[in-house]
């Protein structure tokens, strides 16, 4: 039985997730949905990524697709949550990944209540790596 959500759209388009009705995995899970053919992302690179972030089996708390612009950030150096740092380094530009990120690699026991993320929540991201420099 699949323990990860299914994703219904392709690279570059806002995804919709369907959850399997099972508990979230305990650790970080990275599922490559589409393998890119561009440059390999290394720690310290600035990447541009489109993403949709959702609490496990719950609400969407953020996404870049609706804003119409990817997010630029330095990956692998602690600028973003640990789950992104660990899940996006060594991927290639053009890759779409599904990340299931446990709380200790996300926002921990504190959460981000104003965004609808409770302490201990597992986060799910569909992330498209658009560019790397």
Secondary structure, 3 states (H helix, E strand, C coil): CCCCCEECCCCCCCCCEECCCCCCCCCCEEEEEECCCCCECCCCCEEEEEEEEEECCCCEEEECCCCCCCEEEECCCCCCCHHHHHHHCCCECCCEEEEEECHHHCCCCCCEHHHCECCCCCEEEEEEEEEEC
